Amino acid sequence: MSTTASAEPQRPAPTSSIKLIGTLGLIALFSGLMVVSVVEFTRPYIAENHRIALERAVLEVIPGAWERREFVLTDEGVFPAGEAPGPGRTIHAGFDAEGSFKGVALEASGRGYADIIRILYGYDPACECVVGMTVLESRETPGLGDKIETDPAFVANFERLDARLAADGSGLANRIRTVAPGAAEHPWEIDGITGATISAEAIGSMIHRSADGLLPELAPHWAAFEQDIQD
């Protein structure tokens, strides 16, 4: 009896490594283009949302303010944005419905319990005091550290917090600091929060550091903000 050899199954040809690399490269290129396209498409929307949020925050920390205007602090003085002779620090100023200057909003940041905290605080040169504070960015523990923005008693500390300059104008006359809850005895002290000691102390430290360094530079130029009203 004759036998017929069974045919061996044909194996698929091995995929070329060059083709595989090329395919992966095309996928990566396409994915990259998609990511870039989404970023570029959303960039103006993100910028606009940031502008709206910042404007709301400025008006929130400056009582009586209806309008925000930007100025630039340079070595030569304070100028309306777009008229500065050189680069400098942006200063947000608040004006009421009649166009009267009500104060400035300044940013400060510092290390909290969980991460960096960013805040915006309002300063009124008429009373030489901090008149408002809001948290711009925080990752503090919900229910504890986040009381720096939700606890009404703590937020009330910043309705008229003393931030007078020393007689020589080189810095603050008194150190702004956070003390134990209910222990504030001076107008430059902040009553802390039970259970959120580190976060509350961070707020006092960052406001002092910011005001102590920036207000002496701004003090000689308050008239520039009033001058913008007249112009």
Backbone as a ProteinNet text record, in pm:
[ID]
protein_1_A
[PRIMARY]
MSTTASAEPQRPAPTSSIKLIGTLGLIALFSGLMVVSVVEFTRPYIAENHRIALERAVLEVIPGAWERREFVLTDEGVFPAGEAPGPGRTIHAGFDAEGSFKGVALEASGRGYADIIRILYGYDPACECVVGMTVLESRETPGLGDKIETDPAFVANFERLDARLAADGSGLANRIRTVAPGAAEHPWEIDGITGATISAEAIGSMIHRSADGLLPELAPHWAAFEQDIQD
[TERTIARY]
86.4	0	89.5	59	140	82.6	168.3	126	160.6	73.3	96.1	138.7	252.6	302.2	206.1	168.6	77.9	151.7	79.7	141.1	159.6	275.8	301.7	228.6	167.9	97.7	196.3	150.2	236.4	238.3	354.8	369.8	367	299	296.3	435.9	459.7	591.5	611.3	727.4	752.1	737	678	657.9	792.3	812.1	937.7	946.1	1059.3	1078	1071.6	1112	1108.1	963.5	875.8	734.9	671.5	709.4	653.6	693.4	819.3	866.8	798.2	780.5	715	570.7	500.9	361.4	351	437.4	437.6	471	563.3	599.1	482.2	404.9	288.3	182.6	164.1	67.3	110.3	238.9	290.6	276.6	306.6	296.4	151.9	60	-82	-131.3	-90.1	-130.4	-76.2	50.6	110.5	39.4	5.4	-66.1	-203	-269.6	-399.4	-388	-285.2	-265	-237	-147	-112.7	-235.4	-315.1	-435.2	-533.7	-553.2	-645.6	-594.9	-463	-404.5	-422	-390.9	-402.3	-547.6	-638.6	-780.2	-834.7	-791.3	-844.9	-769.4	-650.5	-567.7	-643.5	-709	-778.9	-893.2	-960.6	-1069.7	-1015.7	-903.2	-840.7	-795	-733.8	-686.7	-803	-913.3	-1029.7	-1090.3	-1098.1	-1149.3	-1059.2	-927.5	-832.6	-851.9	-872.6	-893.5	-1019.7	-1126.7	-1253.1	-1239.2	-1173.3	-1155.3	-1069.8	-964.2	-876.8	-951.3	-1030.6	-1105.6	-1204.3	-1271.2	-1364.9	-1291.5	-1172.5	-1095.2	-1050.4	-1006.9	-962.6	-1077.3	-1193.2	-1308.8	-1357.4	-1330.9	-1371.8	-1287.4	-1156.8	-1068.1	-1053.2	-1111.9	-1109.1	-1253	-1299	-1437.7	-1471.7	-1587.2	-1632.9	-1581	-1492.9	-1436.5	-1533.9	-1547.8	-1634.4	-1555	-1434.4	-1354.3	-1209.4	-1147.3	-1004.8	-924.9	-814.2	-721	-581.9	-502.6	-368	-263.6	-168.7	-55.4	72.3	182.9	313.1	405.8	462	558.7	698.7	770.1	906.6	1000.4	1127.2	1224.3	1199.2	1128.1	1101.4	967.5	886.8	758.1	646.6	523.5	404.5	341	309	252.9	133.6	34.2	-74.8	-16.6	-75.8	-28.8	-27.7	80.4	94	169.5	190.6	263.5	394.3	424.8	547.3	669.7	775.7	896.2	979.7	944.8	1020.4	943.3	1001.9	933.8	922.3	826.8	807	704.6	656.9	559.8	419.1	327.2	188.7	117.2	48.1	-28.9	-174.6	-264.7	-407.1	-467.9	-530.2	-591.9	-742.3	-813.7	-958.9	-1014.7	-1120.3	-1185.2	-1335.4	-1400.4	-1543.8	-1620.6	-1753.8	-1838.1	-1814.7	-1766.9	-1737.8	-1594.2	-1517.8	-1379.8	-1279	-1321.1	-1228.1	-1142.7	-1016.6	-921.7	-954.9	-969.6	-1006.9	-896	-795.8	-687.2	-627.1	-533.9	-465.6	-482.5	-473.1	-477.6	-341.6	-282.7	-147.5	-146.6	-65.7	-54.5	56.2	35.5	137.2	126	234.3	233	329.1	304.4	390.2	353.1	437.8	416.7	315.6	208.1	110.2	140.7	37.1	56.9	80	0	6.3	88.1	81.5	147.8	153.5	193.1	199.8	58.5	38.5	-87.7	-65.1	-155.1	-150.3	-273.9	-251.8	-363.8	-356.3	-466.6	-473.1	-528.6	-460.3	-510.9	-522.7	-622.3	-644.8	-579.8	-528.2	-464.6	-518.1	-562.2	-613.7	-514.1	-447.6	-349.1	-412.2	-543.1	-609.4	-607.6	-624.9	-621.1	-491.9	-408.8	-283.9	-313.2	-407.5	-446.5	-489.7	-479.4	-529.9	-681.5	-754.5	-900.6	-973.9	-901	-965.7	-862.3	-905.7	-816.1	-898.2	-847.3	-910.9	-802.5	-833.8	-738.8	-751.7	-641	-639.5	-611.3	-525.7	-487.9	-447.3	-503.4	-470.9	-505.7	-421	-448	-449.8	-489	-491.6	-601.6	-587.6	-677.2	-821.9	-913	-1054.9	-1105.7	-1178.8	-1234.1	-1140.8	-1011.2	-913.6	-839.9	-738.4	-659.4	-738.1	-843.3	-918.4	-1006.9	-1002.2	-1076.7	-1022	-901.2	-845.8	-930.3	-1014.9	-1102.2	-1250.1	-1282.8	-1424.6	-1468.3	-1375.2	-1410.3	-1437.9	-1563.1	-1597.2	-1516.4	-1491.8	-1417.1	-1273.2	-1213.6	-1076.2	-1070.9	-1162.4	-1165.6	-1188.6	-1264.8	-1292.6	-1166.7	-1059.9	-934.1	-881.7	-920.7	-860	-949.5	-1047.2	-1132.9	-1064.5	-974.3	-900	-773.1	-685.2	-562	-452.2	-400.8	-301.9	-177.4	-141.6	-21.6	48.4	60.6	127.5	277.2	333.9	478	546.5	669.4	750.3	778.4	823.6	846.3	944.3	1044	1141.9	1096.7	979.6	925.1	996.1	1083.9	1164	1092.3	984.2	911.2	792.3	724.2	608.2	649.9	564.2	592	581.6	492.4	470.9	464	504.7	504.4	363.4	309.5	181.5	204.3	129	149.5	20	13.1	-102.2	-75.1	-170.8	-157.4	-263.3	-265	-361.8	-504.3	-599.8	-738.9	-784.6	-835.8	-885.3	-778	-651.2	-540.9	-492.7	-552	-508	-535.6	-432.4	-444.6	-415.6	-353	-313.4	-375.6	-395.9	-463.2	-381.7	-257.7	-175.7	-163.1	-238	-236.2	-361.3	-344.1	-450.6	-488.3	-616.9	-663.4	-656.5	-588.7	-571.5	-694.9	-678.1	-788.4	-750.7	-837	-813.5	-815	-711.9	-703.9	-640.8	-609.9	-547.1	-436.2	-358.1	-254.9	-153.3	-101.1	4.3	-47.5	-165.5	-222.3	-248	-304.1	-334.6	-207.2	-105.2	21.9	87.3	68.5	125.8	65.1	-64.3	-129	-67.8	-51.1	9.2	150.3	228.8	367.9	377.5	294.6	306.6	256.7	153	107.2	213.6	273.4	378.4	495.4	540.6	655.9	627.1	508.2	471.2	457.6	380.8	356.3	484.1	565.7	690	786	781.2	872.2	815.5	683.2	623.3	568	507.2	444.9	544.9	667	763.1	793	784.7	807.6	687.4	567.2	446	415.2	450	411.1	441.3	557.4	583.8	501.2	425.1	359.5	207.5	146.3	0.5	-66.5	-4.6	-63.2	-76.1	6.5	0.6	-132.7	-188.9	-318	-428.1	-417.1	-514	-499.9	-378.4	-353.7	-421.5	-423.4	-488.9	-636.7	-697.9	-839.7	-858.3	-772.9	-784.5	-760	-668	-637.8	-753.8
-118.3	0	122.6	212	334.8	437.8	520.7	628.2	760.4	854.2	992	1080.2	1143.9	1231.3	1347	1367.5	1480.5	1611.9	1706	1837.8	1914.8	1971.4	2051.7	2185.2	2232.1	2362.1	2474.2	2565.5	2678.9	2782.1	2825.2	2925.1	3065.2	3157.9	3294.7	3353.8	3433.5	3497.9	3590.7	3590.6	3677	3824.3	3898.9	4042.9	4114	4196.3	4271.1	4368.7	4369	4461.7	4607.2	4629.3	4765.7	4812.3	4718.7	4754.1	4779	4697.1	4712.2	4847.3	4881.8	5010.5	5125.9	5109.5	5214.7	5234.9	5122.6	5130.9	5199.4	5158.4	5220.6	5369.7	5401.7	5542.4	5624.9	5570.8	5641.5	5660.7	5555.5	5566.1	5674.8	5674.3	5774.2	5915	5930.7	6060.9	6109.7	6020.4	6055.7	6095.3	6016.6	6046.7	6181	6207.9	6335.3	6452.7	6436.3	6543.6	6567.6	6460.8	6474.6	6550.3	6514.5	6582.1	6730.5	6760.8	6901.1	6977.2	6913.9	6979.8	7012.3	6917	6939.8	7052.2	7050.2	7154.9	7291.9	7302.2	7430.3	7475.9	7380.1	7415.3	7468.1	7406.6	7444.3	7560.5	7595.1	7698.8	7830.8	7885.8	8013.7	8003.8	7887.7	7869.9	7864.7	7796	7788.4	7926.9	8001.4	8136.4	8227.8	8216.3	8299.3	8262	8133.5	8090.3	8138.4	8135.7	8185	8334.6	8408.9	8553.6	8584.7	8512.8	8535.9	8502.7	8388.6	8348.3	8449	8500	8597	8727.8	8771	8895.6	8883.4	8770.3	8748.5	8751.9	8689.3	8684.7	8824.5	8905.5	9041.9	9122.9	9115.3	9191	9138.9	9011.1	8951.8	9002.3	9020.5	9057	9207.5	9286.9	9432.7	9480.8	9501.5	9543.7	9671.5	9670.5	9788.3	9798.5	9707.5	9712.8	9655	9722.9	9678.3	9647.6	9698.2	9683.4	9655.6	9568.2	9537.2	9600.8	9664.8	9717.4	9668.7	9640.5	9589.5	9700	9698.5	9789.7	9707	9771.6	9704.5	9784.3	9717.6	9779.5	9753.6	9861	9849.9	9928.9	9926.8	10004.7	10154.3	10193.7	10334.6	10381.5	10289	10327.6	10233.7	10281.7	10203.1	10262.5	10176.2	10221.8	10133.6	10190.9	10107.1	10001.2	9883.6	9776.5	9823.9	9797.7	9841.2	9970.8	10041.9	10168.6	10163.6	10048.9	10036.7	10043.3	10113.2	10124.3	9996.9	9900	9774.9	9669	9550	9441.9	9472.1	9409.6	9430.6	9334.2	9362	9274.6	9327.7	9239	9278.4	9301	9414.3	9448.7	9465.5	9395	9405.8	9512.8	9613.1	9721.1	9716.4	9752.3	9752.1	9893.1	9918.8	10050	10031.2	10128.2	10116.1	10164.4	10167.2	10202	10344.2	10432.6	10570.5	10587.7	10479.9	10486.5	10520.8	10520.7	10552.6	10430.8	10456.2	10350.8	10295.6	10160.8	10098.5	10014.5	9979.8	9899.9	9808.2	9725.2	9632.7	9489.9	9396.8	9253.9	9193.8	9126.7	9074.4	8923.7	8853.7	8708.5	8672	8561.7	8508	8356.3	8289.8	8143.9	8093.4	7972.5	7912.8	7767.1	7696.7	7554.5	7534.1	7458.6	7422.9	7285.1	7215	7081.3	6979.2	6988.6	6888.3	6933.2	7061.2	7109.8	7262.3	7321.1	7466	7525.3	7631.7	7705.2	7839.8	7875.4	8004.7	8084.2	8207.8	8291.7	8428	8500.8	8638.7	8718	8827.4	8909.2	9054.7	9122.8	9262.2	9353.7	9467.1	9564.6	9703.5	9774.3	9909.9	10007.7	10090.2	10183.9	10289.6	10313	10412.7	10371.8	10241.7	10194.7	10120.6	10104.2	10028.5	9889.8	9822.5	9692.5	9597.6	9468.6	9364.5	9361.4	9362.7	9373.8	9252.8	9150	9031.5	8927.6	8801.4	8692	8580	8522.8	8405.9	8309.6	8182.3	8078.3	8052.5	8064.4	8038.3	7891.5	7830.9	7690.8	7625.8	7508.6	7437.9	7290.4	7205.6	7062.7	7016	7107.3	7073.3	6970.3	6899.9	6790	6836.6	6774.4	6811.4	6795.1	6896.1	6890.9	6941	6956.4	7006.5	7127.1	7098.5	7207.3	7301.8	7249.6	7336.7	7435.9	7433.3	7532	7673.6	7684.5	7816.7	7893.5	7821.1	7887.9	7869	7781	7755.1	7800.7	7820.6	7859.5	8009.8	8050.7	8193.8	8274	8216.1	8287.3	8314	8216.9	8235.7	8339.3	8330.4	8425.6	8567.4	8581.3	8713.8	8782.5	8705.4	8765.4	8868.9	8854.2	8935.4	9050.7	9085.6	9198.4	9331.5	9330.9	9452.8	9413.9	9342.5	9294.4	9399.7	9445.7	9553.9	9516.6	9603.6	9581.6	9715.5	9791.7	9922.7	9906.3	10003.5	10004.8	10069.1	10028.7	10091.5	10236.4	10314.5	10457.2	10483.6	10397.8	10418.9	10361.6	10296.8	10244.8	10124.1	10063.7	9951.1	9817.8	9811	9685.7	9708.2	9601.4	9613.4	9652.1	9729.3	9771.8	9654.2	9559.9	9444.7	9316.8	9207.9	9081.7	9021.6	9003.6	8934.9	8786.9	8733.1	8593.5	8530.8	8399.3	8324	8272.9	8295.3	8249.6	8142.6	8090.5	7986.9	8041.7	7955.6	8001.1	8080.3	8201.5	8285.3	8360.9	8349.4	8411.8	8542.8	8586.3	8710.9	8830	8909.6	9027.4	9157	9144.2	9263.2	9257.2	9373.8	9376.3	9316.1	9279.4	9214.8	9063.4	9012.6	8870.1	8801.9	8677.4	8598.3	8483.7	8474	8360.6	8233.8	8132.7	8009.2	7920.9	7799.1	7704.6	7574.8	7526.9	7399.1	7287.2	7205.4	7094	7129.6	7257.2	7299	7398.9	7367.2	7459.9	7495.1	7394.4	7418.1	7503	7471.4	7546.3	7691.3	7712	7847.6	7928.5	7865.1	7935	7971	7885.8	7913.2	8040.1	8061.2	8181.2	8306.6	8306.8	8422.5	8448.9	8343.8	8359.1	8412.1	8359.9	8402.3	8545.3	8585.8	8724.4	8818.9	8784.4	8870.8	8883	8770.6	8771.5	8854.2	8837.5	8911.4	9060.2	9094.8	9236.5	9306.6	9239	9298.9	9331.1	9252.1	9276.7	9368.7	9362.1	9435.5	9572.7	9585.9	9713.8	9829.8	9808.1	9919.2	9968.4	9879.9	9920.2	9994.8	9957	10020.2	10152.9	10164.9	10281.4	10416.2	10436.4	10567.8	10596.9	10498.2	10512.8	10502	10514.7	10503.7	10609.4	10725.4	10833.1	10792.5	10697.9	10654.4	10587.5	10519.8	10456.2	10561.7	10664.1	10773.4	10852.3	10867.5	10942.2	10873.6	10739.6	10666	10700.1	10731.2	10769.1	10901.2	10998.2	11131.3	11128.6	11040	11031.5	10967.6
0	0	0	-94.6	-101.5	-7.9	51.2	142.2	80.6	108.3	58.7	175.5	161.1	269.6	290.4	418.2	449.4	430.4	371.4	345.6	476.6	495.4	616.3	606.8	720	718.4	689	609.9	574.2	689	727.6	833.7	772.1	839.4	786.1	785.1	685.5	675.6	794.3	855.5	972.1	934.2	1027.5	1005.7	1008	912.2	905.5	1022.2	1090.5	1203.5	1156	1032.7	978.3	964.6	914.1	900.9	1037.4	1136.1	1270.8	1330.8	1317.5	1369.3	1297.2	1167	1089.6	1133.2	1156.5	1200.7	1337	1430.2	1562.7	1554.3	1463.7	1446	1396.7	1302.6	1250.4	1358.8	1440	1549.3	1648.8	1683.1	1777.2	1719.6	1590.5	1524.9	1524.8	1492.2	1489.6	1629.6	1731	1868.3	1913.2	1876.7	1912.5	1849.1	1720.3	1650.8	1713.5	1756.3	1820.7	1952.4	2031.4	2160.4	2139.3	2045.9	2017.9	1969	1884.1	1831	1942.3	2034.9	2146.6	2235.9	2264.2	2349.3	2285.9	2156.6	2088.5	2078.7	2061.2	2050	2182.7	2293.7	2424.9	2489.6	2436.5	2499.9	2519.1	2416.3	2436.8	2536.8	2542.4	2638.1	2781.1	2797.5	2929.7	2974	2882.4	2914.5	2953	2880.7	2910.8	3046	3074.8	3205	3317.8	3294.4	3394.8	3416.5	3308	3319.8	3399.3	3370.8	3440.8	3589.3	3619.6	3759.5	3834.6	3769.3	3833.7	3859.5	3762.6	3779.6	3895.4	3904.2	4015.1	4148.5	4151.8	4275.7	4316.7	4220.2	4249.6	4308.6	4246.3	4294.9	4428.9	4455.6	4583.1	4698.7	4677.9	4789	4806.5	4716.7	4731.2	4747.2	4869.5	4892.2	4815.8	4751.5	4678.7	4537.4	4496.8	4361.5	4261	4147.4	4038.6	3912.3	3907	3785.3	3821	3742.5	3760.5	3648.4	3685.2	3585.9	3622.1	3521.1	3545.1	3530.7	3622.9	3621.1	3626.2	3599.3	3604.7	3695	3794.3	3885	3831.6	3796.6	3745.6	3836.8	3804.7	3882	3868.1	3764.2	3739.9	3794.8	3847.7	3903.4	3861.8	3876.9	3841.9	3717.3	3621.3	3494.2	3456.5	3388	3335.9	3242.8	3242.8	3155.3	3011	2940.4	2801.9	2787.7	2899.8	2895.3	2971.8	3031.8	3110.4	3020.1	3062.6	2981	2977.1	3058.3	3061.9	3137.1	3151.9	3223.5	3372.1	3436	3578.2	3632.7	3750.7	3817.6	3795.2	3755.9	3733.3	3866.2	3875.5	3994.2	3952.9	4021.3	3991.6	4081.5	4021.3	4097.7	4082.2	4189.2	4186.7	4193.5	4115.6	4111.7	4128.8	4195.7	4215.7	4093.7	4103.2	3988.9	3940.5	4029.8	3989.8	3941.9	3943.4	3896.4	4003.6	4131.7	4239.9	4275.1	4299.4	4334.6	4472.9	4483.7	4610.2	4672.6	4595.3	4649.9	4545.5	4589.2	4497.9	4547.5	4455.5	4487.7	4455.8	4552.8	4539.4	4561.3	4485.3	4498.6	4596.6	4666.5	4756.7	4755	4786.9	4789.3	4895.4	4941.1	5042	5062.3	5134.1	5158.4	5269.3	5241.1	5342.4	5398.1	5445	5499.7	5388.9	5280.1	5174.1	5053.8	5021.8	4899.6	4905	4793	4783.9	4781.6	4858.5	4860.9	4791.5	4700.6	4634.9	4674.4	4714.8	4756.3	4686.8	4694.3	4649	4766.5	4802.8	4913	4868.9	4924.2	4889.8	4991.6	4944.6	5033	5000.9	5104.3	5089.1	5150.6	5069.8	5124.9	5214.5	5202.9	5286.8	5433.5	5460.6	5599.9	5630.5	5529.7	5544.4	5603.4	5540.6	5594.2	5482.9	5513.9	5425.7	5442.7	5331.5	5338.6	5279.1	5241.5	5187	5148.9	5144.4	5106.6	5045	4937	4877.5	4831.7	4833.4	4794	4644.8	4573.2	4430	4399.4	4478.8	4454.8	4585.9	4613.3	4737.1	4723.6	4781.7	4787.3	4933	5021.8	5163.2	5192.8	5303.5	5338.5	5350.5	5275.5	5285.9	5428.2	5477.2	5611.4	5718.8	5683.8	5781.4	5722.9	5642.6	5585.4	5496.9	5432.9	5343.5	5418.4	5552	5630	5610.6	5556.8	5530.8	5429.6	5353.9	5257.9	5286.9	5383.8	5412.3	5550.5	5642.8	5779.1	5785.4	5810.9	5812.1	5913.6	6030.7	6134.2	6089.3	6021.7	5975.5	5863.9	5768.4	5657.1	5708.2	5819.5	5876	5928.3	5952	5996.1	5897.5	5770.9	5665.4	5620.3	5703.1	5668.7	5699.5	5796.9	5831.4	5908.7	5844.2	5906	5891.4	6003	6002.9	5922.4	5828.2	5746.6	5724.6	5832.8	5825.4	5803.6	5733.5	5713.3	5833	5856.1	5960.9	5924.2	6020.1	5998.8	5884.9	5868.8	5762	5627.9	5626.6	5501.4	5445	5522.3	5470.3	5476.9	5551.1	5568	5658.6	5694.1	5780.9	5922.3	5987.8	6125	6221.4	6190.1	6277.3	6192.4	6253	6180.3	6177.7	6058.5	6044.6	6074	6167.1	6204	6251.9	6239.6	6286	6426.4	6516.9	6655.1	6682.4	6804.1	6840.6	6829.4	6800.4	6788.7	6911.3	6888.3	6996.1	7071.4	7029.8	7103.9	7043.4	6932.3	6868	6959.5	6988.6	7074.1	6999.7	6881.4	6806	6666.7	6604.9	6473.3	6360.3	6385.7	6282.5	6307.8	6405.2	6434.5	6379.7	6337.6	6276.3	6369.3	6403.2	6483.1	6398.2	6448.4	6372.9	6373.6	6323.6	6310.8	6381.3	6467.4	6533	6429.7	6430.5	6336.5	6203.5	6182.1	6055.5	6085.5	6187.2	6235.1	6127.8	6059.3	5960.1	5844.6	5794.7	5682.7	5722.3	5842.1	5888.5	5910.2	5966.8	5988.1	5855.2	5755.2	5623.1	5563.3	5583.7	5530.6	5592	5724.6	5790.4	5741.5	5727.4	5684	5541.8	5451.1	5311.9	5292.4	5366.5	5355.3	5409.2	5523	5577.6	5480.5	5429.5	5339.5	5214.8	5158.6	5038.2	5066.3	5169.7	5200.8	5245.1	5322.6	5372.9	5259.2	5153.2	5041.2	4936	4913.2	4801.5	4837.7	4954.8	4990.2	4997.8	5048.1	5045.6	4903.6	4804.8	4666.5	4610.2	4654.2	4602.2	4671.1	4797.1	4877.3	4812.8	4749.7	4690.7	4565.1	4517.4	4386.6	4391.8	4510.9	4516.5	4429.8	4417.1	4335.7	4189.1	4145.4	4005.7	3975	4072.2	4053.4	4047.6	4130.6	4126.9	3998.3	3950.1	3827.3	3709.7	3712	3602.7	3596.8	3711.2	3715.3	3642.5	3673.3	3614.3	3464.2	3420.5	3277.2	3201.4
[MASK]
+++++++++++++++++++++++++++++++++++++++++++++++++++++++++++++++++++++++++++++++++++++++++++++++++++++++++++++++++++++++++++++++++++++++++++++++++++++++++++++++++++++++++++++++++++++++++++++++++++++++++++++++++++++++++++++++++++++++

